[in-house]
Amino acid sequence: MAMVSEDRRGVGLLLDQSIEDNIVFNAMQIKGEYLHKLAFFTLKNSSAVRKTAEKMIHDLDIRCFGPMQHTGTLSGGNQQKVCIARALVMGPRFLFVSEPTRGIDIGAKKLVLETLVRLNREQGMTVIWITHFMEEAAVADRVVVLDKGKIALDGTPAEVFSQVQKVKALGLDVYPAETVEAARVAKEAGASVVVLCSKHDVPLEQYGDYTVIYRIETDNIVENLNQYVILTLAIELLEQTEGYAFYEDALDGLGKIPGICTKALEQIHGRAMAWGERMKDEPVIYTMGSGPSTFVSYMQSICMFMEMEWVHSSSIHTGEYFHGPFEITDKNTPFLVFESEGRTRALDERALRFLGKYAEKVEIIDVKELGINSIADSVVEFFSPILHWVIGLDYAGGLAAAKKHPLMMRRYMYKVEY
């Protein structure tokens, strides 16, 4: 039996110590493991500690530079994984976790959530999870709601969350309230409802005519992207409902895009890191894009730069650039341009011609340069945002590394009331 405390900084971790020392700390102190005797001395078995730490880093996907990195420099989600690793080294059959995602952002929450679910599904470990976040309770096999020390509700997530009025009366949100409500309204209006979720038996599924399971544990990052899953679904729906003239081209594209993304990352990673180093002190970075990649430009701006790196930013559609935004262009203002392939590429090229004359800090992520054209012209524009998103993440990582500002660091999100 082992426990992961909600106060990872107060009682869970030694922040000024290495990851490997944190992972084996309890096993050394409580069970006397990872120690060996030498005459009158008790010494740490450094090779055994290193081997265990490296295994835990691999198994739990702890994002770090190595086992000797100080734990205090990790993101909140990875710190929580170190707490979990420390508990696992004790070899428990039962793992108690108390508010494991408290104080960490949504991306880190997802990582911790996936880790605990995987321990249960793959290793058969019983995880007793204390939380007040209903979206976390939804992944459990059984949910018990306590009120003043007594059991108020008990059952599967679907059984518990279907009792909407009782759940609300207990001061809890129905998970996820707005999504479930939207599905209910659509269903009652006579629409066919397709539900995307990571597992069966969640509240949302009760209103779905069809369920598409989103495999969050897959090793293939591209096929796991929301964009990829939704594009696959859209292509198939179009073909089945009215026929799609470019259906075979689209299927071919779905098969090719993961490999294209992998090669593109290898090709551009060094460039992304160098760009991050150049941009680390910039107070403002603008993003630009068009067509299906408009949303990538938008997400890069509001999520990667403003939310994650605290850099002022705004997203500009290249088709609207000359409606006014081009007046802020000068040699000292940085632009990150997502250049697409397809019908809106001409908009991007026009904006880039202007930037080439009047700006100097322009970085272009051109999907054509990165090999997108092995996909048929008839559908290639729909695959541009997938490649742009994957590469955009690498650029965000380069900026984070140069600024020494982890992507998961937050000041306000999930930390204060709003």
C-alpha positions as CSV (number, residue, x, y, z in Angstrom):
1,M,0.0,0.0,0.0
2,A,1.3,3.5,-0.9
3,M,0.0,7.0,-0.8
4,V,0.5,10.0,-3.1
5,S,-0.2,13.2,-1.2
6,E,-2.0,16.2,-2.7
7,D,0.7,18.5,-1.2
8,R,3.5,17.3,-3.5
9,R,5.7,20.3,-2.7
10,G,5.1,20.3,1.1
11,V,5.3,16.6,1.9
12,G,5.7,14.8,-1.4
13,L,8.9,15.9,-2.9
14,L,12.4,17.1,-2.1
15,L,12.5,19.9,-4.6
16,D,16.2,20.7,-4.3
17,Q,17.2,17.0,-4.8
18,S,17.5,15.0,-8.0
19,I,14.7,13.0,-9.6
20,E,16.4,9.7,-8.8
21,D,16.9,10.6,-5.1
22,N,13.2,11.5,-4.9
23,I,12.1,8.3,-6.5
24,V,13.9,6.0,-4.1
25,F,13.6,8.1,-1.0
26,N,10.7,6.2,0.7
27,A,12.1,2.8,-0.2
28,M,15.4,3.8,1.4
29,Q,14.0,5.3,4.5
30,I,11.2,2.8,5.2
31,K,12.3,-0.5,3.7
32,G,16.1,0.0,3.8
33,E,16.4,-0.7,0.0
34,Y,19.0,0.7,-2.3
35,L,21.6,0.6,0.5
36,H,24.6,-1.6,1.1
37,K,27.0,-2.1,4.0
38,L,30.7,-1.3,3.9
39,A,32.4,-2.0,7.2
40,F,30.8,0.4,9.6
41,F,29.2,2.5,6.9
42,T,25.8,2.3,5.1
43,L,26.1,3.6,1.6
44,K,23.7,4.3,-1.2
45,N,23.7,1.8,-4.0
46,S,24.0,4.4,-6.7
47,S,23.9,2.0,-9.7
48,A,20.7,0.4,-8.4
49,V,19.2,3.8,-7.8
50,R,20.1,5.0,-11.3
51,K,18.7,1.8,-12.9
52,T,15.3,2.2,-11.0
53,A,15.1,5.9,-11.7
54,E,15.7,5.4,-15.5
55,K,13.1,2.7,-15.6
56,M,10.5,4.9,-13.8
57,I,11.3,7.9,-16.1
58,H,10.7,5.6,-19.1
59,D,7.6,3.8,-17.8
60,L,5.9,7.0,-16.6
61,D,7.2,9.2,-19.4
62,I,8.6,11.8,-17.0
63,R,9.7,14.6,-19.2
64,C,13.2,15.6,-18.0
65,F,16.8,15.9,-19.1
66,G,17.9,12.9,-17.0
67,P,17.7,11.4,-13.5
68,M,20.0,13.9,-12.0
69,Q,17.9,16.9,-12.9
70,H,16.6,18.8,-9.8
71,T,12.9,17.9,-9.2
72,G,12.0,21.6,-8.6
73,T,12.8,22.4,-12.2
74,L,10.1,20.1,-13.6
75,S,6.6,21.1,-14.6
76,G,3.8,20.4,-12.2
77,G,2.6,17.3,-14.1
78,N,6.1,15.8,-14.2
79,Q,6.6,16.5,-10.5
80,Q,3.4,14.6,-9.8
81,K,4.7,11.7,-11.8
82,V,7.8,11.7,-9.7
83,C,5.5,11.4,-6.6
84,I,3.8,8.5,-8.3
85,A,7.1,6.8,-9.1
86,R,8.2,7.1,-5.5
87,A,5.0,5.3,-4.4
88,L,5.4,2.6,-7.1
89,V,9.0,1.8,-6.0
90,M,7.4,0.6,-2.8
91,G,5.7,-2.2,-4.8
92,P,2.1,-1.5,-3.6
93,R,-1.0,-3.5,-4.6
94,F,-3.1,-0.5,-3.6
95,L,-2.3,3.1,-4.5
96,F,-4.1,5.9,-2.7
97,V,-3.9,9.3,-4.5
98,S,-5.3,12.5,-3.0
99,E,-6.1,15.3,-5.4
100,P,-3.3,14.3,-7.8
101,T,-4.0,17.1,-10.3
102,R,-4.4,20.0,-7.8
103,G,-2.6,23.1,-8.9
104,I,-1.5,21.9,-12.3
105,D,-2.7,22.9,-15.7
106,I,-5.0,21.0,-18.0
107,G,-2.2,19.5,-20.1
108,A,-0.4,18.2,-17.1
109,K,-3.7,16.9,-15.7
110,K,-4.1,14.8,-18.8
111,L,-0.6,13.3,-18.4
112,V,-1.2,12.4,-14.7
113,L,-4.7,11.0,-15.5
114,E,-3.3,8.8,-18.3
115,T,-0.5,7.5,-16.1
116,L,-2.9,6.4,-13.2
117,V,-5.3,4.8,-15.6
118,R,-2.5,2.9,-17.3
119,L,-1.2,1.6,-14.0
120,N,-4.7,0.2,-13.3
121,R,-5.3,-1.2,-16.8
122,E,-1.9,-2.6,-17.5
123,Q,-0.5,-3.6,-14.1
124,G,-3.8,-4.4,-12.3
125,M,-3.1,-2.0,-9.5
126,T,-6.1,-0.8,-7.5
127,V,-6.1,3.0,-7.5
128,I,-8.2,4.7,-4.9
129,W,-8.5,8.3,-6.2
130,I,-9.7,11.2,-4.0
131,T,-10.8,14.2,-6.1
132,H,-13.4,16.9,-6.4
133,F,-13.0,17.2,-10.1
134,M,-15.8,15.4,-11.8
135,E,-14.0,15.0,-15.1
136,E,-11.4,12.8,-13.2
137,A,-14.1,10.7,-11.6
138,A,-15.5,10.0,-15.0
139,V,-12.5,7.7,-15.9
140,A,-13.1,5.4,-12.9
141,D,-14.7,2.0,-12.8
142,R,-16.6,3.0,-9.7
143,V,-17.5,6.4,-8.3
144,V,-18.4,6.9,-4.6
145,V,-19.7,10.4,-3.6
146,L,-19.3,11.2,0.1
147,D,-21.4,13.8,1.9
148,K,-20.6,14.6,5.5
149,G,-18.8,11.2,5.9
150,K,-21.7,9.2,4.4
151,I,-22.1,7.6,1.0
152,A,-24.5,9.7,-1.0
153,L,-24.1,8.1,-4.4
154,D,-22.4,4.9,-5.5
155,G,-22.1,3.3,-9.0
156,T,-20.4,3.5,-12.4
157,P,-19.7,7.0,-13.7
158,A,-22.7,6.7,-16.0
159,E,-25.0,5.6,-13.2
160,V,-23.8,8.4,-10.9
161,F,-23.7,11.3,-13.3
162,S,-27.1,10.5,-14.9
163,Q,-28.6,11.5,-11.5
164,V,-28.1,15.2,-12.5
165,Q,-30.3,16.8,-9.8
166,K,-28.8,14.7,-6.9
167,V,-25.2,15.5,-8.1
168,K,-26.0,19.2,-8.3
169,A,-27.7,19.2,-4.9
170,L,-24.4,17.8,-3.5
171,G,-22.6,20.9,-4.9
172,L,-20.9,19.0,-7.7
173,D,-20.8,19.6,-11.4
174,V,-22.1,17.0,-13.8
175,Y,-19.1,15.9,-16.0
176,P,-18.6,17.6,-18.4
177,A,-21.8,19.7,-17.9
178,E,-21.8,21.7,-21.1
179,T,-20.7,18.8,-23.4
180,V,-23.2,16.4,-21.9
181,E,-26.0,19.0,-22.1
182,A,-25.1,19.8,-25.8
183,A,-25.3,16.1,-26.6
184,R,-28.7,15.8,-24.8
185,V,-30.1,18.8,-26.7
186,A,-28.9,17.4,-30.0
187,K,-30.3,14.0,-29.3
188,E,-33.7,15.3,-28.2
189,A,-33.8,17.5,-31.4
190,G,-33.6,14.4,-33.5
191,A,-30.0,14.7,-34.6
192,S,-27.6,11.7,-35.0
193,V,-25.0,12.2,-32.2
194,V,-21.5,10.8,-32.6
195,V,-19.5,10.8,-29.3
196,L,-15.7,10.9,-29.1
197,C,-14.3,9.7,-25.8
198,S,-11.4,7.8,-24.4
199,K,-13.4,5.0,-22.9
200,H,-16.8,3.5,-22.7
201,D,-19.2,4.1,-19.8
202,V,-18.9,7.8,-19.4
203,P,-21.8,10.2,-19.0
204,L,-21.5,11.6,-22.5
205,E,-22.0,8.2,-24.1
206,Q,-25.6,7.9,-22.9
207,Y,-26.6,10.5,-25.5
208,G,-24.6,9.1,-28.4
209,D,-26.0,7.0,-31.3
210,Y,-22.4,6.1,-32.1
211,T,-19.2,6.1,-30.0
212,V,-15.7,6.6,-31.3
213,I,-13.1,5.6,-28.8
214,Y,-10.2,8.0,-28.7
215,R,-7.1,5.9,-27.9
216,I,-5.2,8.3,-25.7
217,E,-2.6,5.6,-24.8
218,T,-1.4,5.1,-28.4
219,D,2.3,5.6,-29.1
220,N,1.6,7.2,-32.4
221,I,1.3,10.9,-31.6
222,V,0.0,12.0,-35.0
223,E,-2.8,9.4,-35.2
224,N,-3.7,10.4,-31.6
225,L,-4.2,14.1,-32.5
226,N,-7.8,15.4,-32.3
227,Q,-7.4,16.9,-35.7
228,Y,-6.5,13.5,-37.2
229,V,-9.3,11.6,-35.5
230,I,-11.9,14.3,-36.5
231,L,-10.6,14.5,-40.0
232,T,-10.9,10.7,-40.4
233,L,-14.4,10.8,-39.1
234,A,-15.4,13.7,-41.4
235,I,-14.0,12.0,-44.5
236,E,-15.8,8.8,-43.7
237,L,-19.1,10.6,-42.9
238,L,-18.9,12.5,-46.2
239,E,-18.3,9.3,-48.2
240,Q,-21.0,7.3,-46.5
241,T,-23.7,10.1,-46.6
242,E,-23.3,11.6,-50.1
243,G,-20.1,10.2,-51.6
244,Y,-16.8,11.9,-51.8
245,A,-15.0,12.2,-55.2
246,F,-11.6,12.4,-53.5
247,Y,-12.2,9.6,-50.9
248,E,-9.3,7.4,-52.0
249,D,-7.0,10.4,-52.1
250,A,-8.1,11.3,-48.5
251,L,-7.5,7.8,-47.3
252,D,-4.0,7.8,-48.9
253,G,-3.4,11.1,-47.1
254,L,-4.4,9.7,-43.7
255,G,-1.9,6.9,-44.3
256,K,0.9,9.2,-45.3
257,I,0.6,12.2,-42.8
258,P,2.1,10.4,-39.8
259,G,5.3,9.6,-41.7
260,I,5.4,13.1,-43.1
261,C,5.2,14.6,-39.7
262,T,7.9,12.4,-38.3
263,K,10.3,13.3,-41.1
264,A,9.4,17.0,-40.8
265,L,10.2,17.0,-37.1
266,E,13.6,15.5,-37.8
267,Q,14.2,18.1,-40.5
268,I,13.1,21.2,-38.6
269,H,13.9,20.5,-34.9
270,G,17.3,22.3,-34.9
271,R,15.7,25.3,-36.6
272,A,12.9,25.4,-34.0
273,M,15.4,25.3,-31.2
274,A,17.5,28.1,-32.8
275,W,14.3,30.2,-33.4
276,G,13.5,29.8,-29.7
277,E,16.9,31.1,-28.7
278,R,16.5,34.2,-31.0
279,M,12.9,34.9,-29.7
280,K,13.5,34.3,-26.0
281,D,13.5,38.0,-25.1
282,E,10.9,39.1,-27.5
283,P,7.8,40.7,-25.7
284,V,5.5,40.2,-28.7
285,I,5.2,37.4,-31.3
286,Y,2.5,37.5,-34.0
287,T,1.3,34.4,-35.8
288,M,-0.2,34.2,-39.3
289,G,-2.0,31.6,-41.3
290,S,-5.0,30.9,-43.6
291,G,-7.5,28.2,-44.7
292,P,-7.7,25.1,-42.5
293,S,-4.5,26.2,-40.8
294,T,-6.1,29.4,-39.4
295,F,-7.0,27.6,-36.2
296,V,-3.3,26.5,-35.8
297,S,-2.1,30.1,-36.0
298,Y,-4.8,31.0,-33.5
299,M,-4.0,28.2,-31.1
300,Q,-0.2,28.9,-31.3
301,S,-1.0,32.5,-30.4
302,I,-3.4,32.1,-27.5
303,C,-2.2,28.7,-26.1
304,M,1.4,28.3,-26.8
305,F,2.6,31.9,-26.6
306,M,0.1,33.7,-24.3
307,E,-1.0,30.9,-22.0
308,M,2.1,28.8,-21.8
309,E,5.0,31.2,-22.4
310,W,3.4,34.5,-21.2
311,V,4.4,36.2,-24.4
312,H,2.0,38.9,-25.9
313,S,0.6,37.6,-29.2
314,S,-2.2,37.9,-31.7
315,S,-3.2,35.7,-34.6
316,I,-3.6,37.3,-38.0
317,H,-5.4,35.7,-41.0
318,T,-3.2,36.4,-44.1
319,G,-6.3,37.3,-46.0
320,E,-7.0,40.1,-43.5
321,Y,-3.4,41.2,-43.1
322,F,-3.8,44.1,-45.6
323,H,-7.1,45.2,-44.0
324,G,-5.1,47.0,-41.3
325,P,-2.7,44.6,-39.3
326,F,0.1,45.2,-41.8
327,E,0.6,48.7,-40.3
328,I,2.3,47.1,-37.3
329,T,5.0,45.5,-39.5
330,D,8.6,46.7,-38.9
331,K,12.0,45.2,-38.7
332,N,11.9,44.6,-35.0
333,T,8.5,42.8,-34.8
334,P,8.6,38.9,-35.0
335,F,6.1,36.9,-37.1
336,L,5.7,33.1,-37.2
337,V,3.9,32.3,-40.5
338,F,2.1,29.0,-41.1
339,E,2.3,28.7,-44.9
340,S,-0.4,26.3,-46.2
341,E,-0.7,24.3,-49.4
342,G,-4.0,24.5,-51.4
343,R,-6.5,27.1,-52.3
344,T,-5.3,29.8,-49.8
345,R,-1.6,29.5,-50.3
346,A,-1.7,32.6,-52.6
347,L,-2.9,34.6,-49.5
348,D,0.1,33.5,-47.5
349,E,2.5,34.2,-50.4
350,R,1.1,37.7,-50.8
351,A,1.6,38.5,-47.1
352,L,5.1,36.9,-47.2
353,R,6.1,39.1,-50.1
354,F,5.3,42.2,-48.1
355,L,7.0,40.9,-44.9
356,G,10.1,40.1,-47.0
357,K,10.3,43.9,-47.8
358,Y,9.5,45.4,-44.5
359,A,10.2,42.9,-41.7
360,E,13.3,41.0,-40.7
361,K,12.2,38.7,-37.9
362,V,10.0,36.4,-40.0
363,E,9.9,32.6,-39.5
364,I,8.0,30.5,-42.0
365,I,6.7,27.0,-41.5
366,D,6.0,25.9,-45.0
367,V,4.3,22.6,-45.4
368,K,5.4,22.3,-49.0
369,E,9.0,22.5,-47.9
370,L,8.3,19.8,-45.3
371,G,7.0,17.2,-47.8
372,I,3.2,17.6,-47.7
373,N,3.0,17.3,-51.5
374,S,3.3,13.6,-51.5
375,I,-0.5,13.9,-50.6
376,A,-2.8,14.5,-53.6
377,D,-3.5,18.1,-54.5
378,S,-7.3,17.4,-54.2
379,V,-7.1,17.0,-50.4
380,V,-3.7,18.3,-49.3
381,E,-5.0,21.5,-47.8
382,F,-7.0,19.5,-45.2
383,F,-3.7,17.8,-44.0
384,S,-1.7,21.1,-43.7
385,P,-3.0,21.9,-40.2
386,I,-2.0,18.5,-38.8
387,L,1.6,19.0,-40.0
388,H,1.5,22.7,-38.9
389,W,0.3,21.7,-35.4
390,V,3.0,19.1,-34.9
391,I,5.7,21.5,-36.0
392,G,4.2,24.4,-34.1
393,L,4.5,22.4,-30.9
394,D,8.2,21.9,-31.6
395,Y,8.6,25.7,-32.0
396,A,6.8,26.2,-28.7
397,G,9.2,23.7,-27.1
398,G,12.2,25.6,-28.5
399,L,10.9,28.9,-27.1
400,A,10.2,27.2,-23.7
401,A,13.7,25.7,-23.5
402,A,15.4,29.0,-24.4
403,K,13.3,31.0,-21.9
404,K,13.7,28.2,-19.3
405,H,10.0,28.5,-18.9
406,P,8.3,25.1,-18.9
407,L,5.2,24.9,-21.2
408,M,3.1,23.7,-18.2
409,M,3.9,26.6,-15.9
410,R,0.9,28.8,-15.0
411,R,0.2,31.9,-12.9
412,Y,-3.6,31.8,-12.8
413,M,-5.1,28.8,-14.7
414,Y,-6.5,26.3,-12.2
415,K,-4.6,28.1,-9.5
416,V,-7.0,31.0,-8.6
417,E,-10.7,31.6,-8.8
418,Y,-11.9,32.9,-12.2
